Amino acid sequence: MKLSYSRMILTFLGYIFCFSKMTYINNRFVDAKSNFDIEKQLKIINKHDVEMVKTVHGDTYGCVDFYKQPSFDNMLMKNKVFHYNTLSQQSKVTNDTLGVLWENGIGCPVGTVPIRRVTKKELLRLNLFSTKYKPQGSWNFHYNLDNGQQHHFAVSRTKGGKNKNYNGATMKISLNDPKVKLPQFSSARMHLQIGDDFIQAGWIVNPKLYGDNKTRCFVYTKTSKNQCYNSMCQAGIISVRSDLPLGSVLEPVCVRGSNPSVSAAVSLYKDKVNGNWWLDFGDKTLGFWPASRFKQNYANNIEWGGEVYSAFMPSPQMGNGYFPIQHPLYNAIIYNMTTTNEKFEISEWVNNTEAFSDNTRGYKVIDDIYSEYPFRHIIYFGGPGKI
């Protein structure tokens, strides 16, 4: 039996109504799931505090029991015990360390570590689940050109190849303050590629993460499907200090043409005894990643240099915002680079590197392996962006 024209119209409208209703329900389900994920993440980050402390820059940190850090929620960490002496670490912290001054002068009580407090609004703003926004390595970029070229790099990186396994790397890095717009970021960092996982450490200007344009120390960890800044998830670093927080403001920063001594030393290295990976910033040990965190027990490749995220806008500055001219007084620089091989032998010249910039219209890098300056291997990097 043929349907009348009016009945056909009514049937068609019914289909539209049902489809719209299902779409609405599905969207509500996705929103509910996302909201559940955000709430779950907040509970992991904002553990019960012994007390709250503030820096003079207005950042609020919760003093969390060492064993209640977000990283200990990782299934691989259940019933793990780490004996790390924090008793002798608490001291009055001033600008000549990590650039942080606590309002109370000392930070958190002994036996606790400072974890930055995060609100739901901040977590939604950061959007931890946005893949394109997350830091990458230049190798990741090279094999994922479908990222819309929102990430740009100017780095020196190891060439890799057979028998090129690494148990650590170090650098000294100039402190700069590139101009960045929300939601972009600009960082200068060391990147250790550990199989499909990686660790980054250095400094970053990230208004989406911190709500300001200050230069801050940062760590980024990717393990399997989990990745986050600092201690913001179960994959994050385990902090071992009560007085020095991750994400602290670094100051002063370099002024172009002035003394290049405004720099910070960063070390990422594997413990020879138990295989844990450790982070030193300056002469202070900040934390570690258990060996079980990574599927692979060595790094394949290492890179030093700058990374920016443009967010479909004219890309931000990198380094000090100028193209390098191979002079320490006028460039963003990384120097005194070293690597540690599979035999735990340290190379102070790192002569198996190549310079890489994905877009020289915005960013450039000069890799000076045998510098005439007393910096050993040095790289000059940066640029105005605007691409």
C-alpha positions in Angstrom: 0.0 0.0 0.0 1.4 3.3 -1.0 1.7 6.0 1.7 -0.1 9.3 1.2 2.0 12.4 0.7 1.1 13.7 4.1 1.9 10.4 5.9 5.3 10.4 4.2 6.0 13.9 5.5 4.9 12.9 9.0 7.1 9.7 8.9 10.1 11.7 7.7 9.6 14.3 10.4 9.4 11.5 12.9 12.7 10.1 11.8 14.3 13.6 12.2 12.8 13.9 15.7 14.1 10.5 16.7 17.5 11.1 15.3 17.7 14.5 17.0 16.7 12.9 20.3 19.3 10.2 20.0 22.0 12.8 19.1 21.0 14.8 22.1 21.2 11.8 24.4 24.5 10.8 22.9 25.9 14.3 23.4 24.6 14.3 26.9 26.3 10.9 27.4 29.6 12.3 26.0 29.3 15.4 28.1 28.6 13.3 31.2 31.6 11.0 30.5 33.9 14.1 29.9 32.6 15.6 33.2 33.2 12.3 35.0 36.8 12.2 33.6 37.4 15.8 34.7 36.1 15.0 38.2 38.2 11.9 38.4 41.3 13.8 37.3 40.6 16.5 39.9 40.4 13.9 42.7 43.7 12.5 41.6 45.5 15.9 41.5 43.9 17.5 44.5 44.7 15.0 47.2 43.9 15.6 50.8 46.4 18.2 52.0 48.3 18.5 55.3 48.2 22.2 54.7 48.1 24.8 51.9 51.0 27.1 51.1 51.4 30.0 48.7 54.3 31.4 46.7 54.9 35.1 46.4 53.7 34.8 42.8 50.3 33.8 44.0 50.4 30.1 43.2 48.6 27.8 45.7 50.1 24.4 46.5 48.8 21.7 48.7 51.2 19.9 50.9 50.5 16.2 50.2 51.9 13.2 51.9 54.8 11.8 49.9 52.9 8.5 49.3 49.6 10.3 48.3 51.0 12.0 45.2 49.0 11.4 42.0 51.7 9.1 40.6 51.1 6.6 43.4 47.6 6.0 42.0 49.2 4.2 39.1 48.5 0.5 39.3 52.2 -0.3 38.9 52.8 1.6 42.1 50.5 -0.3 44.4 52.3 -1.5 47.5 55.6 0.1 46.3 57.8 1.6 49.0 60.5 4.1 48.2 63.0 5.1 50.9 64.0 8.7 50.1 65.3 10.9 52.8 63.5 14.3 52.7 64.4 15.4 56.2 67.5 17.4 55.3 66.0 19.1 52.3 63.9 21.7 53.9 65.6 25.1 53.8 64.8 28.7 53.2 64.3 29.1 49.5 65.2 32.2 47.6 65.4 33.5 44.0 68.9 32.1 43.5 67.6 28.5 43.3 64.4 28.0 41.2 63.2 31.6 41.4 60.5 30.7 44.0 59.9 32.4 47.3 57.3 30.9 49.7 55.2 33.2 51.7 56.1 31.2 54.8 59.8 31.1 53.8 60.2 27.3 53.7 57.4 25.6 51.7 55.8 22.4 52.9 56.4 20.4 56.1 58.9 17.6 56.0 57.4 14.3 54.7 55.1 16.1 52.3 55.5 17.5 48.8 54.0 20.6 47.1 51.4 19.8 44.4 49.8 22.7 42.6 46.1 23.1 43.3 43.9 22.9 40.2 40.3 24.0 39.8 37.8 22.4 37.5 37.7 25.5 35.4 41.5 25.4 35.0 41.4 21.7 34.1 38.7 22.3 31.5 40.7 25.3 30.1 43.9 23.2 29.9 41.9 20.4 28.2 44.3 17.5 29.1 42.5 15.3 26.6 43.3 17.4 23.6 46.0 15.5 21.7 47.1 18.4 19.4 47.8 20.7 22.3 50.2 18.3 24.1 54.0 18.6 23.8 55.7 16.4 21.2 59.2 15.6 20.0 60.5 16.5 16.5 60.5 12.8 15.6 56.8 12.5 16.6 56.1 15.6 14.4 58.1 14.1 11.5 56.0 11.0 11.3 52.7 12.8 12.1 52.5 15.6 9.5 48.7 15.6 9.8 48.9 17.7 12.9 48.1 20.8 10.8 51.7 22.1 11.6 50.5 23.6 14.9 53.7 22.5 16.5 57.1 23.9 15.4 60.6 22.9 16.4 64.1 24.3 16.2 66.3 21.6 17.9 69.6 19.7 17.8 68.9 16.0 17.9 70.8 12.8 18.0 71.0 10.9 14.7 70.1 7.6 16.3 70.9 4.3 14.5 71.9 0.9 15.9 73.6 0.7 19.3 72.7 4.3 20.1 71.0 3.8 23.5 71.1 6.4 26.2 70.9 6.4 30.0 70.8 10.1 30.4 71.5 13.7 29.2 72.2 17.1 30.6 72.2 20.7 29.4 72.5 24.3 30.6 69.8 26.5 29.1 69.3 30.3 28.9 66.2 31.6 30.6 64.0 33.6 28.2 60.5 35.1 28.1 59.0 34.7 24.6 55.7 36.5 23.9 52.9 34.0 23.8 49.1 34.3 23.4 46.4 32.1 24.9 46.1 29.2 24.2 49.6 28.9 22.7 52.8 27.8 24.4 56.5 28.2 23.9 59.1 26.0 25.6 62.8 25.3 25.6 63.5 21.8 26.8 65.4 18.5 26.6 63.4 15.6 25.2 64.3 12.0 25.9 62.5 9.6 23.5 62.1 6.2 25.3 60.5 3.9 22.7 57.0 5.3 22.2 57.2 7.2 25.5 59.1 10.3 26.4 60.1 12.8 29.1 60.6 16.6 28.6 62.2 19.0 31.1 63.1 22.6 30.8 61.2 25.9 30.9 57.8 26.9 29.4 55.6 30.0 28.9 52.1 28.5 28.9 49.2 30.9 29.8 46.7 28.1 29.4 48.4 25.9 32.0 49.4 28.6 34.5 47.1 31.6 33.7 50.0 34.0 33.2 53.0 34.6 30.8 55.8 33.9 33.3 58.7 31.6 32.5 58.4 28.5 34.6 60.2 25.2 35.0 58.3 22.2 33.8 58.3 18.5 33.2 56.1 16.6 30.8 55.8 12.8 30.8 54.2 10.5 28.2 53.8 6.8 29.1 51.5 4.6 27.0 48.2 6.5 26.8 48.8 8.6 29.8 50.6 12.0 29.6 50.6 15.2 31.6 52.6 18.1 33.0 54.5 17.9 36.2 52.5 15.8 38.8 49.1 16.3 37.2 48.4 12.6 36.5 49.3 9.0 37.4 52.1 9.1 34.7 53.7 12.2 36.3 57.0 12.6 38.1 57.2 11.6 41.8 58.4 14.7 43.7 60.9 14.2 46.5 61.3 17.8 47.8 59.2 19.6 50.3 60.6 23.0 49.4 60.9 23.2 45.6 57.7 22.8 43.5 57.3 21.9 39.9 56.0 24.7 37.8 57.7 27.4 39.8 58.6 30.8 38.3 62.1 31.2 37.0 63.6 34.7 37.3 65.5 36.7 36.4 65.5 36.0 32.6 68.0 37.0 30.0 68.1 40.5 28.5 69.4 40.4 24.9 72.9 41.7 24.8 73.6 41.1 28.5 75.6 38.5 30.3 74.4 35.0 29.3 74.9 33.6 32.8 71.1 33.7 33.4 70.7 30.0 32.9 69.6 26.8 34.5 71.2 23.3 34.5 68.9 20.4 33.8 69.8 16.7 34.1 67.7 13.6 33.2 69.5 10.3 34.1 68.9 6.7 34.9 69.9 5.2 38.3 72.5 2.5 37.6 71.2 0.4 40.6 67.4 0.2 40.1 66.8 1.8 36.7 64.7 4.7 38.0 64.9 7.9 36.0 65.8 11.1 37.9 65.5 14.8 37.3 67.9 17.4 38.7 67.3 21.2 38.2 70.3 23.2 39.1 72.0 21.4 42.0 68.7 20.1 43.4 67.1 16.7 42.8 63.4 17.3 42.2 62.0 13.9 41.6 62.0 10.6 39.7 60.1 8.1 37.5 60.1 4.4 38.6 61.7 2.1 36.0 58.4 0.2 35.8 56.8 3.3 34.3 58.3 2.8 30.9 58.1 -0.3 28.7 61.7 0.3 27.6 64.7 0.8 29.9 66.7 3.2 27.8 66.3 6.3 25.5 66.6 5.9 21.8 67.0 9.6 20.9 67.6 12.9 22.6 66.9 16.4 21.4 67.6 19.9 22.8 65.9 23.1 21.7 62.6 24.9 21.3 59.0 23.8 20.7 56.0 26.0 20.1 52.3 25.4 19.7 50.4 27.9 17.5 46.8 26.9 18.0 45.9 28.0 14.4 47.1 31.5 15.1 50.3 33.3 13.9 52.8 31.2 15.8 54.5 32.6 19.0 58.0 33.6 19.6 60.6 30.9 20.5 63.6 31.5 22.7 64.2 35.2 22.9 62.1 35.9 19.8 65.1 36.5 17.5 66.8 34.4 14.8 70.1 33.1 16.0 73.3 34.9 14.9 75.7 32.6 16.7 76.6 34.9 19.6 75.7 33.9 23.2 74.8 37.5 24.2 72.1 37.8 21.5 70.6 34.3 21.3 68.7 31.8 23.3 71.2 29.1 23.8 71.7 25.6 25.2 75.2 24.5 26.0 77.3 22.1 28.1 75.2 19.3 26.6 76.2 15.7 27.5 74.8 12.3 27.0 75.3 9.0 28.9 75.5 5.8 26.9 74.4 2.3 27.7 77.6 1.7 29.6 77.0 4.8 31.7 79.9 6.6 30.0 79.5 10.3 29.7 80.1 12.1 26.4 80.9 15.8 26.9 80.9 16.8 23.2 77.9 14.9 21.8 79.1 15.0 18.2 76.4 12.7 16.6 73.7 15.4 16.3 71.9 17.1 13.5 70.1 20.5 13.4 66.4 20.4 12.6 63.8 23.1 12.1 60.5 22.3 10.4 59.9 25.9 9.2 62.9 28.2 8.9 60.6 31.2 8.1 59.7 31.3 11.7 62.5 29.5 13.6 66.1 28.6 13.1 68.8 26.6 14.9 72.6 26.6 14.7 74.3 23.5 16.0 77.9 24.4 17.0 79.5 21.2 18.0 83.0 22.6 18.6 82.4 26.1 19.8 85.1 28.6 20.2 83.3 29.7 23.4 84.0 27.9 26.7 80.6 26.1 26.4 81.6 22.9 24.7 78.8 21.9 22.4 76.3 24.8 22.1 73.2 25.4 20.1 71.6 28.8 19.2 67.9 28.7 18.5 64.7 30.7 18.3 62.8 33.1 16.1 59.9 35.5 15.9 57.4 32.9 14.6 54.4 34.6 12.9 53.9 31.6 10.5 
